[in-house]
C-alpha cells in the first residue's frame, strides 16, 4: 500500500505565470542558482514553483509525493509535477521572480514536469466545481481524489492515461511500464563531493540503535540538507534500488496538529447530512507503508527501510502532535506494542523498519526545551558551523591558502572570500562567549556557500542574510553589534545612528571585513 497522494491545482493562464512555469518548472533551476539561497539539495537542477501569501494554508498541507496540476488556459491542464519538498524562502523567491508586488515565497520543489492533456471540465466534474478554471492555488478536495483513485487505480494511473509523451510513471499499486526506469534515489547522492562518510556512518549507528535522531544547531549549518542526503545515502547502502517513497518529509510549525500527523476527520456534506471520514496523517501513512513492506519481506531478508524527515521539529507542540503514539517510538516497542488511536479507535504500531530524523534550529528554541518524553527517545547530533566546507567551496585547500588570500596576495574576489570566512569564524567565537547568545546562535557556514565566481553574491549574503540575522539576534540593538561584535568597526556597513543596514559594494565590504578581522 502506498501513500495516498494529494492533488494541488496551480493557475498558469496569464502571461507572467506561464513565463514562470516555463523558466523555473519546465526548464528547471540550476543548483548554482538556487543553492545560494537554501541548504536543500536536489542534484544539478530542480523544478521550482512558488505560491504567494494568501494561499499558504493550502501550501502548508503539501507533502512529498503530492502532485501539482498546472492549468495553462484553453480548458487544459498541460503539465503535472511531483512534489519533492517545500520551503518558505523569500530570498529565493525574490531571486527567481523579481519585480513582483506579491512575493511567491512559499516554495515548492518538484520533479521534472510531465506533459499531459487533461480537460479542466473533467477536473471540475470530479471536484463539483461550477467553473472549469481556477483563479488561485488550491487543493483538489479529497472526495475528488478518491474518485480518480477508484477509476484509475491511482493518481499516477490518471497521469499515465493523460500523458502526451508516451512514457509512464510508477503507479501506486506497484506495476510499472517495462520501458520505464525505477524512481531510484541512488544517483543524485552518490556523487556528492562534500559528503562525509565517516560522519554518516556515525549517524547511521545512532539511528539504528534508537530509531530516531535529531540534527540540531544554528541556522545555516546544513541540517536539513544533510538529513536528506544522509537518508538517501543510507538507504542506498542497505538496498540496491531504494525508492523515493521510502524517504518523506514534513515540516512542523505552531499550528501543526495531531490530525495532520496521525489521523484526522474530514467532513463530507450532502443536502441532508454530514458524514465524517478518517484521513490518515503523514506519520500514519508512512508507518502503514513501512508495515506492509515489513510484512511482505521474506525470511532471512532485510526489510526495506523508510525514513521520515521532520524539519523544524521543535517548532511544533511535540507531545500534542505525537499524542498516544509517543510510547511506540521506543525501539523495544516497535512492532510489538499497539495503541488505540484517538479518532478511529484503530490499533496502531510503529514498524521496526521506520526511522525518524528531525532537524531543529537552536536559534529558535533551546534543545533543553524539547518535551522531555520525546527527548529521551531521540539521540541528538550536533551540527556546528563547518568552516572547512566554506574553504573547500572557494578552493582554499590549506590554512596558508586562506591567510595569504586574506592578506591580499591573490585576487580581490579571493580576498573577499577569505575575509568572509575569517570574519564569520571570529564573530562566532564572540557570539559563543556572550551570555544571551551562545553557541546556538552562531552564523552557519552555508550563508557563505554562494557561487565562487560571483562577487556580488557574497555581498548579497552579508547584506541580506548575515547582517539581518545578527540584527535579529540582538533584537534590533545595532549598537551592541558595533560594540560587542565589530570592535567599533563596520561604519561602512551599518548606519549606526539610523540603525539601518547600508547598501555597500564588494570593495566596501572587503575593507570593512578586513578592519573587523584585524581588530579581533
C-alpha atoms as one frame of an Amber mdcrd trajectory, in Angstrom:
protein
   0.000   0.000   0.000   1.454   3.370  -0.989   0.776   6.759   0.499  -2.369
   8.460  -0.764  -1.007  11.375  -2.756  -2.811  14.679  -2.968  -3.519  16.905
  -5.950  -2.993  20.663  -5.968  -4.132  22.962  -8.744  -1.920  25.835  -9.885
  -3.316  28.587 -12.158  -0.942  29.469 -15.017  -3.191  31.036 -17.608  -1.738
  34.565 -17.599   1.497  35.553 -19.333   3.570  36.040 -16.165   2.605  32.686
 -14.704   3.265  30.893 -17.985   6.687  32.519 -18.208   7.435  31.338 -14.660
   6.201  27.857 -15.494   8.497  27.620 -18.497  11.574  29.130 -16.830  11.582
  27.592 -13.336   9.493  24.430 -13.763   9.846  23.143 -17.318  13.443  24.329
 -17.804  14.346  23.890 -14.132  16.717  25.896 -11.930  20.424  25.052 -11.760
  21.880  24.209  -8.382  24.379  27.066  -8.729  21.367  29.355  -8.976  19.158
  28.087  -6.147  21.873  26.674  -3.880  22.966  30.080  -2.594  19.542  30.612
  -1.006  18.869  27.236   0.569  20.561  24.183   2.070  18.138  21.889   0.278
  19.898  19.865  -2.427  18.334  18.013  -5.364  21.261  17.427  -7.659  22.327
  19.640 -10.566  18.891  21.193 -11.100  15.345  21.104  -9.778  11.978  22.431
 -10.894  10.630  25.161  -8.616   7.188  26.729  -8.240   6.100  29.423  -5.797
   2.891  30.366  -4.024   2.160  33.876  -2.824   0.771  34.881   0.546  -2.917
  34.149   0.993  -2.513  30.613  -0.332  -0.143  29.398   2.376  -2.861  27.353
   4.109  -3.022  25.048   1.081   0.769  25.144   0.721   1.270  24.052   4.337
  -0.623  20.806   3.632   1.567  19.798   0.690   3.891  16.866   1.232   6.446
  14.991  -0.819   4.655  12.660  -3.236   1.748  15.019  -3.891   1.191  16.381
  -7.401   0.780  19.862  -8.876  -1.539  20.156 -11.878  -0.803  23.329 -13.862
  -3.807  24.962 -15.547  -2.463  26.817 -18.597  -5.717  28.024 -20.156  -7.840
  26.750 -23.038  -9.616  24.444 -20.571  -6.443  22.402 -20.207  -4.028  21.252
 -17.526  -0.886  20.761 -19.610   1.800  19.974 -17.016   1.934  17.809 -13.889
   4.860  17.594 -11.455   5.500  15.552  -8.321   6.347  17.443  -5.126   9.781
  16.817  -3.588   9.718  19.294  -0.694   8.555  22.753   0.390  10.359  25.738
   1.870   9.246  29.231   2.908  12.061  31.249   1.359  11.522  34.898   0.482
  15.124  35.374  -0.651  14.910  32.582  -3.211  11.521  33.830  -4.398  12.786
  37.372  -4.960  15.788  35.953  -6.801  13.732  33.733  -9.113  10.781  36.069
  -9.687  11.973  39.654  -9.117   9.866  42.741  -9.536   6.500  41.432  -8.373
   4.453  43.118  -5.664   3.363  39.767  -4.220   6.380  37.619  -3.366   5.956
  33.929  -4.184   7.806  32.995  -1.009   6.115  29.647  -0.352   8.420  27.482
  -2.427   7.587  24.046  -3.868  10.433  21.877  -5.188   9.326  19.497  -7.929
  10.448  16.567 -10.015  10.790  17.136 -13.740   7.306  18.047 -15.049   5.252
  15.647 -17.127   3.397  16.883 -20.238  -0.284  15.970 -20.116  -3.561  16.931
 -21.730  -6.214  16.935 -19.032  -9.564  18.576 -19.714 -10.310  21.121 -16.988
 -14.003  20.238 -17.288 -13.078  16.752 -16.106 -11.304  18.116 -13.023 -14.284
  20.394 -12.362 -16.648  17.409 -12.579 -14.562  15.393 -10.131 -14.454  18.301
  -7.689 -18.002  19.515  -8.159 -16.803  22.981  -9.249 -19.229  25.231 -11.080
 -16.433  26.703 -13.222 -13.870  24.792 -15.256 -10.923  27.058 -14.460  -9.180
  28.119 -11.259  -8.338  31.596 -10.024  -5.982  30.740  -7.189  -3.721  27.982
  -5.920  -5.828  25.311  -4.217  -6.045  21.668  -3.278  -8.379  19.238  -5.004
 -10.845  18.024  -2.402 -10.354  14.527  -1.007 -13.533  13.057  -2.481 -12.390
  14.080  -5.970  -9.034  12.393  -5.455 -10.848   9.305  -4.199 -12.885   9.187
  -7.410  -9.732   9.432  -9.504  -8.111   6.648  -7.489 -11.203   4.469  -7.834
 -11.360   4.959 -11.603  -7.653   4.817 -12.485  -6.206   2.869  -9.568  -4.013
   5.786  -8.501  -3.157   9.372  -9.320  -0.160   8.059 -11.234  -2.519   5.913
 -13.299  -4.565   9.005 -14.093  -1.454  10.906 -15.129  -0.282   7.983 -17.285
  -3.663   7.907 -19.042  -3.281  11.576 -19.997   0.431  11.822 -20.793   1.353
  13.189 -24.185   4.937  11.907 -24.373   4.167   8.185 -24.437   6.027   7.382
 -21.210   4.702   6.015 -17.944   5.477   6.516 -14.289   5.290   4.091 -11.400
   1.757   3.573 -10.130   0.755   3.264  -6.504  -0.171  -0.344  -6.990   3.410
  -1.228  -7.835   3.035  -2.056 -11.532   5.398  -0.376 -13.925   5.825   0.049
 -17.594   8.660  -2.279 -18.645  10.388   0.501 -20.559  10.367   2.956 -17.664
  13.162   3.142 -15.087  12.687   2.859 -11.351  12.216   6.019  -9.297  15.514
   5.303  -7.588  17.060   7.670  -5.073  20.548   6.433  -5.845  22.303   8.565
  -8.422  21.799  12.073  -7.115  23.636  11.480  -3.843  26.461   9.140  -4.767
  28.451  11.866  -6.476  28.171  14.443  -3.668  31.771  15.525  -3.105  31.076
  17.119   0.266  29.578  14.026   1.870  31.443  12.931   4.992  31.046   9.154
   5.021  32.601   8.794   8.473  30.070  11.243   9.886  27.261   9.494   8.032
  28.353   6.130   9.436  28.120   7.596  12.942  24.622   8.933  12.228  23.575
   5.508  10.924  24.836   3.857  14.096  22.803   6.195  16.303  19.712   5.812
  14.152  19.885   2.026  14.133  20.347   1.993  17.901  17.266   4.010  18.905
  15.234   4.548  15.715  15.228   8.342  15.693  17.720  11.194  15.856  17.633
  14.995  15.797  20.140  17.158  13.957  20.457  20.367  15.966  22.491  23.511
  15.521  22.483  27.174  14.476  20.783  28.294  11.267  22.752  27.708   8.096
  24.745  24.664   9.199  23.256  22.205   6.688  20.938  20.245   8.970  18.082
  19.786   6.506  20.398  19.254   3.549  22.411  16.617   5.394  19.265  14.896
   6.655  18.058  14.464   3.076  21.439  13.452   1.721  22.129  11.048   4.578
  18.744   9.334   4.262  19.319   8.585   0.592  22.939   7.558   1.139  21.895
   5.254   3.983  19.080   3.587   2.046  21.334   3.016  -0.936  23.952   1.318
   1.254  21.280  -1.013   2.584  19.231  -1.587  -0.555  20.366  -1.729  -4.165
  17.383   0.172  -5.568  15.601   2.201  -2.876  12.616   4.231  -3.954  11.785
   7.903  -3.480   8.691   6.956  -1.475  10.917   5.492   1.239  12.069   9.000
   2.187   9.385  11.549   3.008   9.404  14.875   4.750   7.172  17.133   6.779
   7.726  20.495   8.444   6.396  21.203  11.916   5.045  24.643  12.798   2.999
  26.045  15.702  -0.343  25.190  14.106   0.651  21.659  13.073  -1.614  19.141
  14.835  -2.203  15.521  15.727  -4.785  15.477  12.946  -2.133  16.436  10.410
   0.406  13.932  11.700  -1.515  10.875  12.938  -5.124  10.997  11.768  -7.958
  13.461  11.475 -11.581  13.758  10.439 -12.800  15.186   7.141 -16.395  16.293
   6.735 -18.468  15.345   3.682 -21.652  17.407   3.462 -24.723  16.397   1.488
 -28.121  18.070   1.262 -29.478  16.306   4.331 -26.496  15.195   6.390 -22.829
  15.442   7.181 -20.594  12.374   7.330 -17.028  12.144   8.601 -14.165  10.135
   7.163 -10.887   9.280   8.840  -7.953  10.853   7.000  -4.525   9.352   7.741
  -1.835  11.852   8.656   1.696  11.916   7.306   3.145   9.729  10.051   0.376
   7.148   9.988   0.645   6.888   6.197   4.388   6.197   6.103   4.058   3.790
   9.056   1.409   1.858   7.159   3.593   1.611   4.048   6.589   0.547   6.110
   4.489  -2.047   7.934   3.240  -3.581   4.675   6.784  -3.699   3.291   7.988
  -5.289   6.530   5.297  -7.973   6.424   5.997  -8.747   2.772   9.708  -9.271
   3.391  10.746 -12.892   3.053  12.645 -14.930   5.638  16.323 -14.009   6.037
  15.765 -10.798   4.038  16.343  -7.250   5.235  13.056  -5.300   5.088  13.080
  -2.020   3.156  13.684   0.906   5.473  11.538   4.033   5.481  12.688   7.411
   6.749  10.507  10.330   7.791  12.304  13.674   7.897  10.733  16.175  10.301
  12.089  19.633   9.611  11.866  22.238  12.404  10.763  19.517  14.815  10.982
  21.843  17.824   8.548  24.398  16.368   5.538  22.157  16.941   3.854  21.047
  20.146   5.523  17.638  20.123   3.500  15.978  22.873   0.262  17.080  21.224
   1.351  16.137  17.696   2.538  12.618  18.605  -0.262  12.022  21.102  -0.620
   8.459  22.316   1.953   7.220  19.785   4.845   8.695  21.760   5.436   5.457
  23.683   5.719   3.483  20.445   8.891   5.322  19.424  10.959   3.247  21.828
  12.993   0.647  19.978  11.801  -2.348  22.011   8.133  -1.443  21.482   8.204
  -1.134  17.697   6.004  -3.710  16.057   5.047  -5.256  19.405   3.128  -2.615
  21.347  -0.124  -1.282  19.911  -2.237   1.705  20.934  -5.794   2.687  20.026
  -5.905   5.904  18.057  -7.997   8.792  19.339 -10.315   9.343  16.353 -10.707
   5.982  14.626 -10.084   3.781  17.647  -7.995   1.610  15.363  -4.959  -0.298
  16.535  -1.644   1.350  15.635   2.011   0.426  15.968   5.280   1.777  14.589
   7.027  -0.875  12.463  10.688  -1.721  13.139  11.746  -0.524   9.667  10.526
   3.059  10.125  13.082   5.681  11.206  12.710   9.356  12.061  15.218  12.166
  11.525  14.330  15.562  12.947  16.080  18.881  12.482  15.945  21.802  14.869
  17.288  25.304  14.721  18.815  26.176  18.102  18.473  29.876  17.377  14.692
  29.437  17.590  14.458  27.343  20.703  16.868  25.584  23.027  17.300  21.820
  22.854  16.661  21.811  26.600  13.077  22.959  25.979  12.158  19.934  23.863
   9.494  17.814  25.534  11.279  15.519  27.990   9.293  12.438  26.974  10.423
  12.860  23.374  13.925  13.966  24.254  14.801  10.672  25.904  13.591   8.763
  22.836  15.827  10.658  20.387  19.568  10.944  20.094  20.807  14.448  19.373
  23.578  15.086  16.846  25.247  18.495  16.901  25.692  20.430  13.638  28.004
  23.370  14.370  29.378  25.701  11.669  31.878  23.869   9.455  34.297  26.400
   8.042  36.061  23.664   6.093  33.040  23.412   3.805  33.270  27.124   3.010
  37.018  26.866   2.452  36.523  23.993   0.024  33.826  25.953  -1.770  36.304
  28.718  -2.541  39.303  26.471  -3.206  41.322  27.204  -0.051  42.898  23.799
   0.449  45.234  24.812   3.272  45.359  27.379   6.057  48.134  29.118   4.152
  45.857  29.467   1.104  43.228  31.132   3.283  45.537  33.525   5.129  47.508
  34.541   2.042  44.276  35.337   0.211  43.040  37.345   3.207  46.275  39.368
   3.134  45.551  40.357  -0.441  48.130  38.132  -2.112  45.532  36.779  -4.511
  42.656  38.313  -6.445  40.176  40.770  -4.918  37.473  38.101  -5.151  39.570
  35.553  -3.277  40.434  38.121  -0.629  36.750  38.861  -0.056  36.007  35.149
   0.216  38.853  34.544   2.668  37.949  37.566   4.806  34.319  36.437   4.879
  35.327  33.056   6.286  37.683  34.611   8.835  35.097  37.203   9.867  32.329
  34.633  10.376  34.670  32.446  12.390  35.744  35.397  14.541  32.159  36.617
  15.030  31.106  33.145  16.117  33.865  32.969  18.710  32.486  36.166  20.239
  28.854  35.017  19.969  29.669  31.839  21.911  31.035  33.918  24.777  28.029
  36.261  25.025  25.687  35.017  27.782  22.472  35.973  25.958  23.533  34.295
  22.717  25.853  31.273  22.972  26.729  28.550  20.504  23.122  28.007  19.426
  23.089  31.409  17.720  26.226  31.241  15.652  26.334  32.097  11.955  26.155
  28.965   9.832  28.708  28.315   7.121  26.082  27.800   4.431  25.448  31.542
   4.220  28.847  31.711   2.515  28.201  28.886   0.059  27.487  31.147  -2.884
  28.717  30.940  -6.452  32.531  31.097  -6.090  32.762  33.160  -9.274  30.128
  35.726  -8.255  31.468  38.535  -6.056  28.080  40.205  -5.773  26.519  37.009
  -4.444  28.826  37.171  -1.422  27.999  40.839  -0.886  24.299  39.963  -1.001
  24.816  37.183   1.539  26.230  39.708   4.006  23.721  42.445   3.153  20.540
  40.405   3.112  21.259  37.366   5.288  24.161  37.606   7.741  23.706  41.187
   8.946  19.897  40.847   9.307  20.490  37.604  11.227  22.776  39.434  13.650
  20.202  42.209  13.940  17.618  39.599  14.889  19.943  38.005  17.453  20.458
  41.395  19.125  16.758  42.307  18.943  17.485  45.244  16.661  20.071  46.758
  19.006  22.625  47.514  16.308  24.810  49.484  18.701  25.547  46.228  20.536
  26.703  44.670  17.263  29.116  47.558  16.780  30.456  47.336  20.301  30.433
  43.602  21.033  30.984  42.048  17.606  32.555  44.577  15.263  35.065  46.121
  17.694  33.729  49.620  16.880  34.154  48.965  13.138  31.582  48.428  10.400
  30.628  52.081   9.810  30.510  51.434   6.072  28.112  48.528   6.521  25.664
  49.945   9.048  24.264  53.410   9.709  24.522  53.237  13.495  22.562  56.437
  14.129  19.595  55.475  11.977  20.039  51.802  12.898  19.878  50.686   9.289
  21.985  48.304   7.245  23.514  50.202   4.343  23.890  49.238   0.718  27.536
  48.517   0.015  29.723  47.259  -2.787  32.376  44.484  -2.776  35.244  46.893
  -2.086  33.457  48.440   0.895  32.668  45.002   2.312  36.249  43.865   1.783
  37.648  46.876   3.684  35.115  46.523   6.491  35.768  42.821   6.991  39.492
  43.461   6.961  39.061  46.016   9.784  36.862  43.661  11.796  39.295  40.745
  11.406  42.341  42.880  12.226  40.689  44.264  15.353  39.761  40.812  16.612
